[in-house]
Amino acid sequence: MPATRPTAHWSPTDIGDLTGRTALITGGNSGIGLETARVLVGHGARVILAGRDQAKLDRAVGTLSGGRMDTLAVDLGSLASIAAATDRLAATETIDVLINNAGVMNVPERRTTADGFELTFGTNHLGHFALTAGLLPALRRAEAARVVTVSAMAARWGVGRLDDLMSEQRYGGMRAYAKSKRANVVFTRELARRLSGTNIAAVVVHPGSAVTNLQRQRQGVLDRAAVALARVLLMGSPEGAAWPSLWASTSADIVSGGFYGPAGRDQTAGAPIPAKLPRGADDPAEGLRLWQESERLTGVRFAI
């Protein structure tokens, strides 16, 4: 990928020519994913927008101008859907950047995926775990590929050691979300260890705070008013929240296994810089536990 200036002074205008590169973005039809796609396409990349709803994907493509775009209908809550999608791509595609961006947040009651996993953890972590494994052949064809996984500041919200992954003992919408976002970090650190010496780097980012479809879900009038005020006082825009993903996808300065987020006050917005890891997230023992449990639950193996 083209080199950039140091991260503290970075903006998307520093991205070089991405002609010939292909990026696949989950959740690419709205919010941070769509803004990430918009910038990458604007710099010459081919972008594959991945999401559950083909009609929404088609509408998203219609909002992007220029460049080459494709869509991939895939439900991260269904291992069968993931396998069908990745089998097609793994056979022929070359993917330079996989951006694991899609997610669900603050589901008020415990729900499950098509495979019986708790919905938030099953989508945000296990779905991307299976997707990444299935796309390894396509990533291997690239000269220098990378996997960028989008976590959140919630990864540091005192979840501690990852256990009760299916939230069977105790469920809370934001607790399940924080657990899944911590898993994104632990997964990336373990993936980086396993990919050491290969052509694939693994990086995890958090976008700071932004008002996107995740925050708009299931809001009443008072909730919407609070979010509007927070956007003025604290939160960044989806455009700015895409910066960490964009930097991690294009910069020559990334370090495999690195965790990056905005440089602004309380890391809510701004140019991307190294972020503080959640406590214990770099423990190889926790990485191994999560990896083995993810393999057991999904039946998916990484051919590394």
Stockholm file with secondary structure:
# STOCKHOLM 1.0

chainA/1-304         MPATRPTAHWSPTDIGDLTGRTALITGGNSGIGLETARVLVGHGARVILAGRDQAKLDRAVGTLSGGRMDTLAVDLGSLASIAAATDRLAATETIDVLINNAGVMNVPERRTTADGFELTFGTNHLGHFALTAGLLPALRRAEAARVVTVSAMAARWGVGRLDDLMSEQRYGGMRAYAKSKRANVVFTRELARRLSGTNIAAVVVHPGSAVTNLQRQRQGVLDRAAVALARVLLMGSPEGAAWPSLWASTSADIVSGGFYGPAGRDQTAGAPIPAKLPRGADDPAEGLRLWQESERLTGVRFAI
#=GR chainA/1-304 SS CCCCCCGGGCCGGGCCCCTTCEEEEETTTSHHHHHHHHHHHHTTCEEEEEESCHHHHHHHHHHCCSSCEEEEECCTTCHHHHHHHHHHHHHHCCCSEEEECCCCCCCSSCCBCTTSCBHHHIIIIIIHHHHHHHTHHHHHTSSSEEEEEECCGGGGSSCCSCCCTTCSSCCCHHHHHHHHHHHHHHHHHHHHHHHTTSSEEEEEECCCSBCCHHHHTTCCHHHHHHHHHHHHHTCBCHHHHTHHHHHHHHCTTCCTTCEEEECSGGGSSSSEEECCCCTTTTCHHHHHHHHHHHHHHHCCCCCC
#=GC SS_cons         CCCCCCGGGCCGGGCCCCTTCEEEEETTTSHHHHHHHHHHHHTTCEEEEEESCHHHHHHHHHHCCSSCEEEEECCTTCHHHHHHHHHHHHHHCCCSEEEECCCCCCCSSCCBCTTSCBHHHIIIIIIHHHHHHHTHHHHHTSSSEEEEEECCGGGGSSCCSCCCTTCSSCCCHHHHHHHHHHHHHHHHHHHHHHHTTSSEEEEEECCCSBCCHHHHTTCCHHHHHHHHHHHHHTCBCHHHHTHHHHHHHHCTTCCTTCEEEECSGGGSSSSEEECCCCTTTTCHHHHHHHHHHHHHHHCCCCCC
//
